[in-house]
């Protein structure tokens, strides 16, 4: 056996430019729609924008384009070329939100077949560039936008918000848009998408939106008629914006002794129990929203999670810790390209065990306090609810979230799925105890939905009632005579009700 060499010997180097198919990898990084749009708004903030407009354009029932428009400092031709270059190198200011030089391209091409960027400065004419996915794959060919069109697009947004300078990012061929907008499909899509987008931007950019000189507006306009269907400002959604603290001893500042970074401040909070405000509920499920909230240059880059420090649990649902990442993180923290999560090294998790506040209270003491506040609030309700198997796929996320908040969950049990399948018409439901799954009869689905289009999480009221009715069946080891009789009773009544719904639908159609 030869001796081990601790360094790899080399004989030279060779230039290997990326294959054009690299664009496919660039556009397949799993950007969510809200995350991608937020990445574009980050660029606007870096450009010093005071006003950002997110504009959905429709032609009647068809959505045609999405634009992000800002009144930032704009770009000249040379700067725009760098911005549109894949991996283009530029210097980021100390407080900039951008990091890798890929956000504009990867975020845009993840959702659109074409991204056009038009920009103007106080001293230069309007210029534009366009990436078509097909051209990008064919040797990184970036299109030069006609100067007259570039100016016309800038003029279209004169004083809303562009005054002397600014940038327009235009997405065409947005793959998330409905293919056919009839039957109110476009309106439903816009309502759902804009609500989620507003919450996402309000949360992740809440520190910027709380400033008096920064605004984000989401608007919908018909390109033929000029009709504005929607125009509203995004409100900040502070995940620490509780009206009254859950414990008089909090918030408290702990310091984690991370050796390579020095003392890392941790701002520990305890939310009040049973809060219904958006600042608490909009973050995610009861397990998603607890834990660390990491900020980089005032931008929230992770909302909840314990980063391998511990497992989430219901009793810690009121615990949230704000962490402002230092300018230089070394190997302790790594930010994902999408700025939607932080990877923490074991050095950070080890330091948490030794973190203390000015009075000597430890970080583990804080977790105990958060647990106690949660349990005390439960006791004050006067009732103790038995643990249940939690809800799973097929039940709307907001319903799952409420169930998880209201009921203690059995650990190490697979959640209960609800789905539609073909069954005999004399059955309304069936049960798969091993999976565990509640199976609803596909034959009655259209009648239950009343003609509305079905989806994975459709019929939330029915599915919630079925979960409440049947979860105990999965929690018992065997079905006794009383349980079997109840199942038969429920089956008969529900089949009768479903057939009545079918008859009513038939009468309405005649």
Secondary structure, DSSP 8 states (H G I E B T S, - for coil): -----SS------------TTHHHHHT-S---HHHHHHHHHHHHHHTT-SEEEEEEEEETTEEEEEEEEE-S----HHHHHHHHSTT------TT-S--SS-HHHHHHHTTEEEEEEEEE-SSS--EEEEEEHHHHHTTS--EE--HHHHHHHHHHTBTTTBSS-EEEEEEEEETTS-S--TTTHHHHHHHHHHHHHHHHHHHHTHHHHTSTT-EEEEEEEETTT--EEEEEE-----TT--SS-SSTT-SEEEEEEETTTEEEEEEEEE--TT--SHHHHTT-STTTSSEEEEEETTEEEEESB-TTSS---GGGTTEEEEEE--S--TTTEEE-TTSS-EEE-HHHHHHHHT-EETTS-BHHHHHHHHHHHHHHHHHHTS-----B--B-TTS-HHHHHHHHHHS-B-TT---BEEEEE---TT-SEEEETTTTEEEEEGGGHHHHHTT----TT--HHHHHHHHHHHHHHHHSSS--HHHHHHHHHHHHHHHHHHHHHHHHHHHHH-
